[in-house]
Amino acid sequence: MTTLISKLQLIALLTLLLITGVNANEASPPLQPLRTFNENEQVQNLSYLTKRFGNSKSLPEEFELQALLALSYLPELLDI
């Protein structure tokens, strides 16, 4: 009995996909960032970010601003 129900559910799903025209080969739209940061604006906050979120952290200089901005959104990592 359960296999009959499973088969019927599968047939119903496939029929629905055919009716709605869903194509598995179509690419989904690219994800968009929730927020973007302007480096020139954020570099002004670097000293604050370093004092507040850079305690006991060794960050590569070329990624310091990005890492501190990320840490500012993750307060649970503040004391790590």
FIDO-504482 format. One record per residue: residue number from 1; residue in three letters; z, y, x of N, C-alpha, C in turn. Coordinates in steps of 0.1 Angstrom, whole numbers, padded with zeros to 4 digits. Each point is the difference from the previous one (the first is absolute). Layout:
atom nr->NUM; rest->ALA; n.Z->Z; n.Y->Y; n.X->X; ca.Z->Z; ca.Y->Y; ca.X->X; c.Z->Z; c.Y->Y; c.X->X
...
END
This chain:
atom nr->1; rest->MET; n.Z->0000; n.Y->-0012; n.X->0008; ca.Z->0000; ca.Y->0012; ca.X->-0008; c.Z->0000; c.Y->0013; c.X->0009
atom nr->2; rest->THR; n.Z->0008; n.Y->0000; n.X->0010; ca.Z->0001; ca.Y->0012; ca.X->0009; c.Z->-0013; c.Y->0002; c.X->0007
atom nr->3; rest->THR; n.Z->-0007; n.Y->-0011; n.X->0004; ca.Z->-0013; ca.Y->0002; ca.X->0007; c.Z->-0010; c.Y->0006; c.X->-0009
atom nr->4; rest->LEU; n.Z->0000; n.Y->-0004; n.X->-0013; ca.Z->-0009; ca.Y->0006; ca.X->-0010; c.Z->0003; c.Y->0015; c.X->-0001
atom nr->5; rest->ILE; n.Z->0013; n.Y->0004; n.X->-0001; ca.Z->0003; ca.Y->0014; ca.X->-0001; c.Z->-0004; c.Y->0007; c.X->0012
atom nr->6; rest->SER; n.Z->0002; n.Y->-0005; n.X->0012; ca.Z->-0003; ca.Y->0006; ca.X->0013; c.Z->-0016; c.Y->0002; c.X->0000
atom nr->7; rest->LYS; n.Z->-0007; n.Y->-0010; n.X->-0004; ca.Z->-0015; ca.Y->0001; ca.X->0000; c.Z->-0004; c.Y->0011; c.X->-0010
atom nr->8; rest->LEU; n.Z->0006; n.Y->0001; n.X->-0012; ca.Z->-0003; ca.Y->0010; ca.X->-0009; c.Z->0003; c.Y->0014; c.X->0005
atom nr->9; rest->GLN; n.Z->0012; n.Y->0001; n.X->0007; ca.Z->0003; ca.Y->0013; ca.X->0006; c.Z->-0010; c.Y->0004; c.X->0011
atom nr->10; rest->LEU; n.Z->-0004; n.Y->-0009; n.X->0008; ca.Z->-0010; ca.Y->0003; ca.X->0010; c.Z->-0013; c.Y->0004; c.X->-0006
atom nr->11; rest->ILE; n.Z->-0004; n.Y->-0007; n.X->-0010; ca.Z->-0013; ca.Y->0004; ca.X->-0007; c.Z->0001; c.Y->0013; c.X->-0006
atom nr->12; rest->ALA; n.Z->0012; n.Y->0003; n.X->-0006; ca.Z->0002; ca.Y->0014; ca.X->-0006; c.Z->-0001; c.Y->0010; c.X->0010
atom nr->13; rest->LEU; n.Z->0006; n.Y->-0002; n.X->0012; ca.Z->0001; ca.Y->0010; ca.X->0011; c.Z->-0014; c.Y->0002; c.X->0005
atom nr->14; rest->LEU; n.Z->-0008; n.Y->-0011; n.X->0002; ca.Z->-0013; ca.Y->0002; ca.X->0006; c.Z->-0009; c.Y->0007; c.X->-0010
atom nr->15; rest->THR; n.Z->0001; n.Y->-0003; n.X->-0013; ca.Z->-0007; ca.Y->0007; ca.X->-0011; c.Z->0003; c.Y->0015; c.X->0000
atom nr->16; rest->LEU; n.Z->0013; n.Y->0003; n.X->0001; ca.Z->0004; ca.Y->0014; ca.X->0001; c.Z->-0006; c.Y->0007; c.X->0012
atom nr->17; rest->LEU; n.Z->0000; n.Y->-0006; n.X->0011; ca.Z->-0006; ca.Y->0006; ca.X->0012; c.Z->-0015; c.Y->0002; c.X->-0001
atom nr->18; rest->LEU; n.Z->-0007; n.Y->-0010; n.X->-0007; ca.Z->-0014; ca.Y->0002; ca.X->-0002; c.Z->-0003; c.Y->0011; c.X->-0010
atom nr->19; rest->ILE; n.Z->0008; n.Y->0001; n.X->-0010; ca.Z->-0002; ca.Y->0011; ca.X->-0010; c.Z->0002; c.Y->0013; c.X->0006
atom nr->20; rest->THR; n.Z->0011; n.Y->0002; n.X->0007; ca.Z->0003; ca.Y->0013; ca.X->0006; c.Z->-0009; c.Y->0004; c.X->0011
atom nr->21; rest->GLY; n.Z->-0007; n.Y->-0009; n.X->0006; ca.Z->-0009; ca.Y->0003; ca.X->0011; c.Z->0007; c.Y->0002; c.X->0013
atom nr->22; rest->VAL; n.Z->0011; n.Y->-0007; n.X->0002; ca.Z->0007; ca.Y->0001; ca.X->0013; c.Z->-0008; c.Y->-0008; c.X->0010
atom nr->23; rest->ASN; n.Z->-0003; n.Y->0007; n.X->0012; ca.Z->-0007; ca.Y->-0007; ca.X->0010; c.Z->0009; c.Y->-0001; c.X->0012
atom nr->24; rest->ALA; n.Z->0002; n.Y->-0012; n.X->0005; ca.Z->0009; ca.Y->-0003; ca.X->0011; c.Z->-0006; c.Y->0006; c.X->0013
atom nr->25; rest->ASN; n.Z->-0013; n.Y->0002; n.X->0001; ca.Z->-0006; ca.Y->0005; ca.X->0012; c.Z->0001; c.Y->0015; c.X->0001
atom nr->26; rest->GLU; n.Z->0003; n.Y->0007; n.X->-0010; ca.Z->0001; ca.Y->0014; ca.X->0000; c.Z->0012; c.Y->0005; c.X->0009
atom nr->27; rest->ALA; n.Z->-0002; n.Y->0009; n.X->0008; ca.Z->0011; ca.Y->0005; ca.X->0009; c.Z->0009; c.Y->0009; c.X->-0008
atom nr->28; rest->SER; n.Z->0013; n.Y->-0001; n.X->0002; ca.Z->0009; ca.Y->0009; ca.X->-0007; c.Z->0000; c.Y->0013; c.X->0007
atom nr->29; rest->PRO; n.Z->0003; n.Y->0011; n.X->-0007; ca.Z->0000; ca.Y->0013; ca.X->0006; c.Z->0010; c.Y->0001; c.X->0011
atom nr->30; rest->PRO; n.Z->-0002; n.Y->0007; n.X->0011; ca.Z->0009; ca.Y->0001; ca.X->0011; c.Z->0013; c.Y->0007; c.X->-0004
atom nr->31; rest->LEU; n.Z->0011; n.Y->-0005; n.X->0006; ca.Z->0013; ca.Y->0006; ca.X->-0004; c.Z->0001; c.Y->0014; c.X->0006
atom nr->32; rest->GLN; n.Z->0006; n.Y->0009; n.X->-0007; ca.Z->0002; ca.Y->0013; ca.X->0004; c.Z->0015; c.Y->0002; c.X->0005
atom nr->33; rest->PRO; n.Z->0002; n.Y->0008; n.X->0010; ca.Z->0014; ca.Y->0003; ca.X->0004; c.Z->0008; c.Y->0007; c.X->-0010
atom nr->34; rest->LEU; n.Z->0013; n.Y->-0003; n.X->-0001; ca.Z->0008; ca.Y->0007; ca.X->-0010; c.Z->0003; c.Y->0015; c.X->0004
atom nr->35; rest->ARG; n.Z->0001; n.Y->0001; n.X->0013; ca.Z->0002; ca.Y->0014; ca.X->0006; c.Z->-0006; c.Y->0001; c.X->0014
atom nr->36; rest->THR; n.Z->-0006; n.Y->0011; n.X->0003; ca.Z->-0005; ca.Y->0002; ca.X->0013; c.Z->0008; c.Y->0011; c.X->0007
atom nr->37; rest->PHE; n.Z->0001; n.Y->-0001; n.X->0013; ca.Z->0007; ca.Y->0010; ca.X->0008; c.Z->-0009; c.Y->0008; c.X->0009
atom nr->38; rest->ASN; n.Z->0002; n.Y->0012; n.X->0002; ca.Z->-0008; ca.Y->0009; ca.X->0009; c.Z->0009; c.Y->0000; c.X->0013
atom nr->39; rest->GLU; n.Z->-0006; n.Y->-0004; n.X->0011; ca.Z->0008; ca.Y->-0001; ca.X->0012; c.Z->0004; c.Y->0014; c.X->0005
atom nr->40; rest->ASN; n.Z->-0009; n.Y->0010; n.X->-0002; ca.Z->0004; ca.Y->0014; ca.X->0004; c.Z->0012; c.Y->0005; c.X->-0008
atom nr->41; rest->GLU; n.Z->0001; n.Y->-0004; n.X->-0012; ca.Z->0012; ca.Y->0005; ca.X->-0008; c.Z->0012; c.Y->-0008; c.X->0004
atom nr->42; rest->GLN; n.Z->-0001; n.Y->-0013; n.X->0002; ca.Z->0011; ca.Y->-0009; ca.X->0002; c.Z->0006; c.Y->0002; c.X->0014
atom nr->43; rest->VAL; n.Z->-0008; n.Y->0004; n.X->0010; ca.Z->0005; ca.Y->0001; ca.X->0013; c.Z->0011; c.Y->0011; c.X->0001
atom nr->44; rest->GLN; n.Z->0000; n.Y->0009; n.X->-0010; ca.Z->0010; ca.Y->0010; ca.X->-0001; c.Z->0014; c.Y->-0006; c.X->-0003
atom nr->45; rest->ASN; n.Z->0000; n.Y->-0011; n.X->-0007; ca.Z->0012; ca.Y->-0007; ca.X->-0003; c.Z->0004; c.Y->-0011; c.X->0010
atom nr->46; rest->LEU; n.Z->-0007; n.Y->0000; n.X->0011; ca.Z->0003; ca.Y->-0011; ca.X->0010; c.Z->0014; c.Y->0000; c.X->0005
atom nr->47; rest->SER; n.Z->0006; n.Y->0012; n.X->0003; ca.Z->0013; ca.Y->0001; ca.X->0006; c.Z->0010; c.Y->-0005; c.X->-0011
atom nr->48; rest->TYR; n.Z->-0002; n.Y->0004; n.X->-0012; ca.Z->0009; ca.Y->-0004; ca.X->-0011; c.Z->-0001; c.Y->-0016; c.X->-0002
atom nr->49; rest->LEU; n.Z->-0012; n.Y->-0005; n.X->0000; ca.Z->-0002; ca.Y->-0014; ca.X->-0002; c.Z->0006; c.Y->-0008; c.X->0012
atom nr->50; rest->THR; n.Z->-0001; n.Y->0005; n.X->0012; ca.Z->0006; ca.Y->-0007; ca.X->0011; c.Z->0015; c.Y->0000; c.X->0000
atom nr->51; rest->LYS; n.Z->0006; n.Y->0011; n.X->-0004; ca.Z->0015; ca.Y->0001; ca.X->-0001; c.Z->0005; c.Y->-0009; c.X->-0011
atom nr->52; rest->ARG; n.Z->-0007; n.Y->0000; n.X->-0012; ca.Z->0004; ca.Y->-0007; ca.X->-0011; c.Z->-0003; c.Y->-0015; c.X->0000
atom nr->53; rest->PHE; n.Z->-0012; n.Y->-0004; n.X->0005; ca.Z->-0004; ca.Y->-0014; ca.X->-0002; c.Z->-0003; c.Y->-0006; c.X->0014
atom nr->54; rest->GLY; n.Z->0001; n.Y->0007; n.X->0011; ca.Z->-0004; ca.Y->-0006; ca.X->0013; c.Z->0012; c.Y->-0004; c.X->0008
atom nr->55; rest->ASN; n.Z->0012; n.Y->-0001; n.X->-0006; ca.Z->0012; ca.Y->-0004; ca.X->0007; c.Z->-0002; c.Y->-0015; c.X->0005
atom nr->56; rest->SER; n.Z->0003; n.Y->-0002; n.X->0013; ca.Z->-0001; ca.Y->-0013; ca.X->0006; c.Z->-0013; c.Y->-0007; c.X->-0002
atom nr->57; rest->LYS; n.Z->-0011; n.Y->0008; n.X->0000; ca.Z->-0013; ca.Y->-0007; ca.X->-0002; c.Z->-0009; c.Y->0004; c.X->0012
atom nr->58; rest->SER; n.Z->-0007; n.Y->-0009; n.X->0005; ca.Z->-0009; ca.Y->0002; ca.X->0011; c.Z->-0014; c.Y->-0001; c.X->-0006
atom nr->59; rest->LEU; n.Z->-0006; n.Y->0012; n.X->-0002; ca.Z->-0014; ca.Y->0000; ca.X->-0007; c.Z->-0010; c.Y->0005; c.X->0010
atom nr->60; rest->PRO; n.Z->-0012; n.Y->-0007; n.X->0000; ca.Z->-0011; ca.Y->0005; ca.X->0008; c.Z->-0004; c.Y->0014; c.X->-0003
atom nr->61; rest->GLU; n.Z->-0002; n.Y->0008; n.X->0009; ca.Z->-0003; ca.Y->0014; ca.X->-0002; c.Z->-0012; c.Y->0003; c.X->-0009
atom nr->62; rest->GLU; n.Z->-0010; n.Y->-0009; n.X->0002; ca.Z->-0012; ca.Y->0002; ca.X->-0008; c.Z->0002; c.Y->-0003; c.X->-0015
atom nr->63; rest->PHE; n.Z->0010; n.Y->-0008; n.X->-0003; ca.Z->0003; ca.Y->-0003; ca.X->-0014; c.Z->0013; c.Y->0005; c.X->-0005
atom nr->64; rest->GLU; n.Z->0007; n.Y->0009; n.X->0007; ca.Z->0013; ca.Y->0004; ca.X->-0003; c.Z->0000; c.Y->0007; c.X->-0014
atom nr->65; rest->LEU; n.Z->-0009; n.Y->0009; n.X->-0002; ca.Z->0000; ca.Y->0008; ca.X->-0013; c.Z->-0002; c.Y->-0010; c.X->-0012
atom nr->66; rest->GLN; n.Z->-0010; n.Y->-0009; n.X->0001; ca.Z->-0003; ca.Y->-0009; ca.X->-0010; c.Z->0012; c.Y->-0009; c.X->-0003
atom nr->67; rest->ALA; n.Z->0006; n.Y->-0005; n.X->0011; ca.Z->0012; ca.Y->-0009; ca.X->-0002; c.Z->0011; c.Y->0007; c.X->-0007
atom nr->68; rest->LEU; n.Z->0003; n.Y->0012; n.X->0005; ca.Z->0011; ca.Y->0007; ca.X->-0006; c.Z->-0002; c.Y->0004; c.X->-0015
atom nr->69; rest->LEU; n.Z->-0012; n.Y->0003; n.X->-0003; ca.Z->-0004; ca.Y->0003; ca.X->-0014; c.Z->0002; c.Y->-0013; c.X->-0008
atom nr->70; rest->ALA; n.Z->-0004; n.Y->-0011; n.X->0005; ca.Z->0002; ca.Y->-0013; ca.X->-0007; c.Z->0015; c.Y->-0003; c.X->-0002
atom nr->71; rest->LEU; n.Z->0008; n.Y->0002; n.X->0011; ca.Z->0014; ca.Y->-0002; ca.X->-0001; c.Z->0007; c.Y->0009; c.X->-0010
atom nr->72; rest->SER; n.Z->-0006; n.Y->0012; n.X->-0002; ca.Z->0007; ca.Y->0009; ca.X->-0009; c.Z->-0002; c.Y->-0005; c.X->-0015
atom nr->73; rest->TYR; n.Z->-0009; n.Y->-0009; n.X->-0002; ca.Z->-0001; ca.Y->-0006; ca.X->-0014; c.Z->0007; c.Y->-0013; c.X->-0001
atom nr->74; rest->LEU; n.Z->0006; n.Y->-0005; n.X->0011; ca.Z->0007; ca.Y->-0013; ca.X->0000; c.Z->0015; c.Y->0002; c.X->0005
atom nr->75; rest->PRO; n.Z->0008; n.Y->0006; n.X->-0008; ca.Z->0014; ca.Y->0003; ca.X->0005; c.Z->0008; c.Y->-0012; c.X->0004
atom nr->76; rest->GLU; n.Z->-0004; n.Y->-0012; n.X->-0005; ca.Z->0007; ca.Y->-0012; ca.X->0004; c.Z->-0001; c.Y->-0003; c.X->0015
atom nr->77; rest->LEU; n.Z->-0010; n.Y->0006; n.X->0007; ca.Z->-0002; ca.Y->-0002; ca.X->0014; c.Z->0006; c.Y->0011; c.X->0008
atom nr->78; rest->LEU; n.Z->0007; n.Y->0009; n.X->-0005; ca.Z->0006; ca.Y->0011; ca.X->0006; c.Z->0008; c.Y->-0004; c.X->0012
atom nr->79; rest->ASP; n.Z->0009; n.Y->-0010; n.X->-0001; ca.Z->0009; ca.Y->-0003; ca.X->0010; c.Z->-0004; c.Y->-0012; c.X->0009
atom nr->80; rest->ILE; n.Z->-0012; n.Y->-0004; n.X->-0001; ca.Z->-0005; ca.Y->-0012; ca.X->0008; c.Z->-0005; c.Y->0005; c.X->0013
END
